[in-house]
């Protein structure tokens, strides 16, 4: 045990807030194990969030920002818990007053994954080979825009619920295929359900996809000191670039953008895209992350893509989310 950095009140267990879903609990277990490795006891406090409860409404029309995090954050602010565990891609880019990200764990596979219903997969094992008119489920504007662009013949179905619920809808025949984050499937031991791994450079993931974040009160020095020992710097650099790109573009609503920072030839590069919700080509670009840092690279790439035709694409997306339509 590495007890040398335990503060004097370390006997009090670290109270960890999490959502109730199996995936959230698996991710919380990963954080618990990291904290236990430092010699701390932990206690899990489970919450249900607006995004978990309003399964009858497409995500963009609930608001898209903070729908999976607000209840946990409120408990953290009032001191009922010590840390919150989130998928970083669910966290708004602006942290609530008094809160901060204390650590991220090493990034899992950031890619999206295609899952095809078993009877269909006998004939079609890739996105390109799905039958014409096939129904494909997603709750993400970004994925919907990609699908409309690459396969306008497919029928989009709004797909909500936790991972097992989404898989059940697929298996029950409500759709022929669904797109999910590969990291969540891996953490649930469901990697075997993946029919095709969607190439991360062509099919850009959500910013920070595959990264687990631990949120703290900004003034909680005990937690900040402890979490410094589990924090993964390279994953955080990638997240900073991707989230700065998102923050420069989003303006407070869910937007169809993808971003991925990857190491190439010893340098960190950020690839970003603003997608067209109506299925047009969108705009994309690359930016090497230089001496002025990951955050500045994300901002610069956002400025570049806005100037290259991204601004009207975002305006169109905001109109769509302001007056959401159910996708048939």
C-alpha positions in Angstrom: 0.0 0.0 0.0 1.2 3.5 -0.8 0.2 5.1 2.5 2.8 7.9 2.5 0.5 10.4 0.9 -2.7 9.6 2.9 -3.9 12.7 4.8 -4.8 12.4 8.5 -8.5 12.0 7.9 -8.0 9.3 5.3 -10.0 6.8 7.5 -13.2 8.4 6.3 -14.3 6.4 3.2 -14.3 8.2 -0.1 -18.0 8.6 -1.1 -18.3 8.1 -4.8 -21.4 9.2 -6.7 -22.5 7.2 -9.8 -25.5 6.6 -12.0 -27.3 3.3 -11.4 -26.7 1.7 -14.8 -24.6 -1.4 -15.0 -22.1 0.5 -17.2 -21.8 3.4 -14.7 -21.3 0.9 -11.9 -18.5 -0.9 -13.9 -16.8 2.4 -14.5 -17.2 3.3 -10.8 -15.6 0.0 -9.9 -12.5 0.9 -12.0 -12.3 4.2 -10.0 -12.8 2.4 -6.7 -10.0 -0.1 -7.5 -7.6 2.8 -8.4 -8.5 4.6 -5.1 -8.3 1.4 -3.1 -4.8 0.9 -4.5 -3.8 4.1 -2.7 -5.1 2.6 0.6 -8.5 4.3 0.9 -11.8 2.8 1.7 -14.7 3.7 -0.6 -18.5 3.9 -0.4 -20.8 4.1 -3.5 -23.8 6.4 -3.6 -26.2 5.7 -6.6 -28.3 8.3 -8.4 -30.9 8.3 -11.1 -30.6 11.3 -13.6 -33.0 13.1 -15.9 -31.3 11.4 -18.9 -31.9 8.0 -17.3 -35.6 8.7 -16.5 -36.8 10.5 -19.7 -36.4 7.6 -22.1 -39.5 8.6 -24.1 -37.8 11.8 -25.4 -34.9 12.2 -27.8 -31.8 13.5 -26.0 -31.5 16.8 -28.0 -35.0 17.8 -26.9 -34.2 17.2 -23.2 -31.3 19.6 -23.6 -28.3 17.4 -24.2 -26.1 19.2 -21.6 -25.8 17.8 -18.2 -28.8 15.4 -18.4 -26.7 12.5 -17.1 -24.7 14.6 -14.6 -26.8 17.3 -12.8 -28.1 15.2 -9.9 -24.6 13.8 -9.1 -23.1 17.3 -9.3 -25.7 18.7 -6.9 -24.8 16.1 -4.3 -21.1 16.9 -4.8 -21.7 20.7 -4.3 -23.6 20.2 -1.1 -21.0 17.8 0.3 -23.1 14.6 0.3 -20.4 12.9 -1.7 -16.7 13.4 -2.2 -16.3 12.6 -6.0 -18.5 11.8 -9.0 -17.7 9.3 -11.7 -18.7 10.2 -15.2 -18.1 9.3 -18.8 -16.2 12.5 -19.8 -18.1 12.8 -23.0 -21.3 13.3 -20.9 -19.8 16.2 -19.0 -20.5 19.7 -20.3 -17.3 21.5 -21.3 -18.0 24.3 -18.7 -17.7 22.9 -15.1 -20.4 24.1 -12.7 -19.2 26.8 -10.2 -17.0 25.2 -7.5 -16.4 21.9 -9.3 -13.4 20.6 -11.3 -12.2 17.4 -12.9 -9.7 15.9 -10.5 -8.5 13.0 -12.6 -9.1 10.9 -15.7 -8.4 7.2 -16.1 -6.4 5.8 -19.1 -8.5 6.1 -22.2 -10.3 3.0 -23.5 -10.9 2.4 -27.3 -12.5 5.7 -28.5 -14.2 4.2 -31.5 -17.9 3.7 -32.3 -19.1 0.2 -33.0 -21.7 -1.2 -35.3 -23.9 -4.0 -33.9 -26.0 -5.9 -36.5 -29.0 -8.1 -35.6 -27.9 -11.8 -35.8 -30.1 -12.8 -38.7 -29.1 -9.7 -40.7 -25.4 -10.2 -39.9 -25.3 -13.5 -41.7 -25.5 -11.5 -44.9 -24.2 -8.0 -43.9 -21.3 -7.6 -41.5 -20.3 -4.0 -42.3 -22.0 -0.7 -42.3 -21.5 -0.4 -46.1 -23.3 -3.7 -46.6 -26.4 -3.1 -44.5 -29.5 -3.8 -46.7 -31.1 -0.7 -48.3 -33.8 0.8 -46.0 -32.5 -1.0 -42.9 -33.5 0.6 -39.6 -30.5 1.8 -37.6 -30.7 3.1 -34.0 -28.8 5.9 -32.3 -29.6 8.8 -29.9 -26.6 10.9 -31.1 -26.9 13.8 -33.5 -23.3 13.2 -34.5 -23.9 9.5 -35.4 -27.2 10.4 -37.2 -25.4 13.0 -39.3 -22.7 10.5 -40.2 -25.3 7.9 -41.1 -27.3 10.3 -43.3 -24.1 11.3 -45.1 -22.7 7.8 -45.7 -26.0 5.9 -46.1 -29.0 8.2 -46.8 -31.0 5.2 -47.7 -31.0 3.9 -44.1 -33.9 4.7 -41.7 -32.8 6.4 -38.5 -34.6 5.3 -35.3 -34.2 7.2 -32.0 -32.6 4.7 -29.6 -32.6 5.5 -25.8 -31.9 3.4 -22.7 -28.9 1.7 -21.2 -26.7 -0.6 -23.2 -28.6 -3.9 -22.3 -31.9 -2.2 -23.2 -30.6 -1.0 -26.5 -29.3 -4.5 -27.3 -32.7 -6.0 -26.4 -34.4 -3.6 -28.8 -32.0 -4.8 -31.5 -32.5 -8.4 -30.7 -36.3 -8.0 -30.5 -36.3 -6.9 -34.2 -37.1 -3.2 -33.7 -34.2 -2.3 -35.9 -31.5 -4.1 -38.0 -28.5 -2.4 -36.5 -27.4 0.0 -33.8 -24.3 2.2 -33.2 -22.8 2.4 -29.7 -19.5 3.4 -28.1 -17.0 0.5 -28.2 -15.6 1.4 -24.7 -18.9 0.8 -23.0 -19.3 -2.5 -24.6 -15.8 -3.5 -23.6 -16.4 -2.5 -20.0 -19.6 -4.6 -19.9 -17.8 -7.6 -21.4 -19.9 -7.3 -24.6 -17.1 -6.8 -27.1 -18.3 -10.1 -28.8 -21.5 -8.3 -29.9 -19.6 -5.9 -32.1 -20.1 -6.7 -35.8 -17.8 -3.9 -37.1 -15.4 -1.5 -35.4 -16.0 1.9 -37.1 -12.7 3.4 -38.1 -11.9 6.3 -35.7 -10.2 8.5 -38.3 -13.1 8.3 -40.8 -16.0 8.0 -38.3 -14.9 10.5 -35.7 -16.1 9.7 -32.1 -17.6 12.2 -29.7 -15.0 14.4 -27.9 -13.5 12.5 -25.0 -15.2 9.2 -25.8 -13.8 6.3 -23.9 -12.4 8.4 -21.0 -13.7 8.1 -17.4 -13.5 11.3 -15.4 -13.5 11.8 -11.6 -15.1 15.1 -10.6 -14.3 16.9 -7.3 -15.0 20.1 -5.4 -12.4 22.6 -6.6 -11.5 23.4 -3.0 -11.2 19.8 -1.7 -7.5 19.5 -1.3 -7.7 16.0 0.2 -9.4 14.6 -2.9 -7.3 16.5 -5.3 -4.1 15.3 -3.7 -5.3 11.7 -3.7 -6.6 11.8 -7.3 -3.3 13.2 -8.6 -1.9 9.6 -8.1 -4.5 8.0 -10.4 -4.6 10.7 -13.1 -3.5 9.7 -16.6 -1.8 12.7 -18.2 -1.8 11.6 -21.9 -5.5 10.8 -21.9 -6.1 14.3 -20.3 -4.1 16.0 -23.0 -6.2 14.4 -25.7 -9.4 15.3 -23.8 -8.3 18.9 -23.4 -7.9 19.3 -27.1 -11.1 17.5 -28.0 -13.2 19.3 -25.4 -11.7 22.8 -26.3 -12.8 22.1 -29.9 -16.3 21.2 -28.7 -16.5 24.2 -26.4 -15.5 26.6 -29.1 -18.3 25.3 -31.3 -21.2 24.2 -29.1 -22.7 27.5 -27.8 -24.8 25.6 -25.2 -26.6 22.9 -27.2 -25.9 19.5 -28.5 -24.1 19.7 -31.8 -23.0 17.2 -34.4 -19.3 17.2 -34.1 -16.6 14.6 -33.8 -13.0 14.9 -32.6 -10.1 12.6 -31.9 -6.6 13.4 -30.7 -4.0 10.7 -31.6 -0.2 10.4 -31.4 1.5 10.4 -34.8 5.3 10.4 -35.3 5.9 11.5 -31.7 3.4 14.4 -31.9 -0.2 14.8 -30.7 -2.6 15.6 -33.6 -6.2 16.7 -33.3 -8.7 15.7 -36.0 -12.1 17.4 -35.9 -15.3 17.6 -37.9 -18.5 19.6 -38.0 -21.1 17.4 -39.5 -24.2 18.3 -41.5 -27.4 17.1 -39.7 -29.1 16.8 -43.2 -26.4 14.5 -44.5 -24.2 16.8 -46.5 -20.4 16.4 -46.5 -19.6 18.6 -43.5 -16.1 20.1 -42.9 -13.1 18.5 -41.2 -9.5 19.3 -40.6 -6.3 18.4 -38.6 -4.2 20.4 -36.2 -0.9 19.5 -34.6 -0.9 20.3 -30.9 2.1 22.6 -30.5 3.9 24.5 -27.7 0.8 26.6 -27.0 -1.0 23.6 -25.7 -3.9 21.2 -26.3 -6.6 23.7 -25.4 -5.3 26.3 -27.9 -5.1 23.7 -30.6 -8.8 22.8 -30.1 -9.7 26.4 -30.3 -7.6 27.0 -33.4 -9.1 24.0 -35.2 -12.6 25.2 -34.4 -11.9 28.6 -35.8 -10.5 27.0 -38.9 -13.5 24.8 -39.5 -16.0 27.6 -38.8 -14.3 29.7 -41.5 -14.3 26.7 -43.9 -18.1 26.4 -43.9 -18.9 25.1 -40.5 -20.9 28.1 -39.2 -24.0 27.5 -41.3 -23.8 23.7 -40.5 -24.0 24.5 -36.7 -26.8 27.0 -37.3 -28.8 24.3 -39.0 -28.1 21.9 -36.2 -29.3 24.4 -33.6 -32.5 25.0 -35.5 -33.1 21.3 -35.5 -32.5 20.9 -31.7 -34.6 24.0 -30.9 -37.5 22.4 -32.7 -36.7 18.7 -32.4 -38.4 16.1 -34.7 -38.7 12.5 -33.9 -36.6 10.4 -36.3 -38.7 7.7 -37.8 
